[in-house]
Amino acid sequence: MSRHPAHKLNNNMARIIKFEKNDCAPCAQVSAYLDNKGITYETINPFDQPDLAAKFRIRTVPTVLVLDNEEVQQRIIGFKPEELALIAL
């Protein structure tokens, strides 16, 4: 798991987690998009951390979660630039 500074959400520090695996092309697209927008996030491989994946009900990769006080505020499944853009606001 890599850690990056949290993203601000409603004047609070939100946590952005991207669940991915190494050989996943859409996962790489999501990473490139978030990096290009300067969005910081944690990267977790759900196969390496199945308990955490189960906690957040991760069923596919890539999945991006925006958490505020450990509560899911937004869930983006797949590479969807129009939804990822909302994180960058």
C-alpha positions in Angstrom: 0.0 0.0 0.0 1.4 3.4 -0.9 0.4 6.4 1.0 -0.1 9.9 -0.3 -1.5 13.0 1.4 -5.3 13.1 1.6 -7.6 15.1 -0.6 -9.7 17.8 0.8 -13.5 17.2 0.9 -15.9 19.7 2.5 -13.0 21.4 4.4 -12.1 18.0 5.9 -9.3 15.7 4.9 -10.8 12.9 2.9 -9.0 9.7 2.1 -8.9 8.4 -1.5 -8.2 4.8 -2.1 -7.6 3.1 -5.4 -8.0 -0.6 -5.5 -6.0 -2.1 -8.4 -3.8 -5.0 -9.5 -0.5 -4.7 -11.4 -1.5 -6.2 -14.8 -4.7 -4.2 -15.2 -4.8 -1.7 -18.1 -7.8 0.3 -16.8 -6.1 0.5 -13.4 -3.1 2.2 -15.1 -5.5 4.6 -16.9 -7.0 5.6 -13.6 -3.6 6.1 -12.0 -2.4 8.2 -15.0 -5.6 10.3 -14.8 -5.3 10.9 -11.0 -1.6 11.7 -11.2 -2.2 14.1 -14.1 -4.8 16.0 -12.1 -2.5 16.1 -9.0 -4.9 14.0 -7.0 -3.3 12.1 -4.2 -4.4 8.6 -3.2 -3.5 5.3 -1.6 -3.1 2.2 -3.8 -4.2 -1.1 -2.5 -4.1 -4.5 -4.3 -7.3 -6.2 -3.1 -5.7 -9.7 -3.6 -2.9 -8.7 -1.2 -5.4 -7.3 1.4 -8.6 -9.3 1.1 -9.9 -8.2 4.5 -9.7 -4.5 3.5 -11.3 -5.3 0.1 -14.1 -7.1 1.9 -14.6 -4.3 4.3 -15.2 -1.9 1.4 -17.0 -4.5 -0.7 -14.6 -4.3 -3.6 -15.7 -6.7 -6.3 -13.7 -5.4 -9.3 -10.7 -3.3 -10.2 -10.1 -0.5 -10.6 -12.3 0.9 -7.9 -11.7 4.3 -6.4 -13.3 5.3 -3.1 -13.5 8.7 -1.6 -13.8 8.4 2.2 -14.8 11.1 4.7 -14.3 9.9 8.3 -13.9 6.4 7.0 -17.4 6.5 5.3 -17.6 6.0 1.6 -18.8 9.3 -0.1 -18.1 8.2 -3.7 -17.4 4.9 -5.4 -16.0 4.9 -9.0 -15.7 1.5 -10.7 -13.7 1.3 -13.9 -12.0 4.2 -15.8 -14.7 6.9 -16.0 -13.0 10.3 -16.5 -16.3 12.2 -16.1 -16.7 10.7 -12.6 -13.0 11.0 -11.7 -13.2 14.7 -12.6 -15.5 15.3 -9.7 -12.8 14.3 -7.3 -10.5 16.9 -8.8 -12.9 19.8 -7.9 
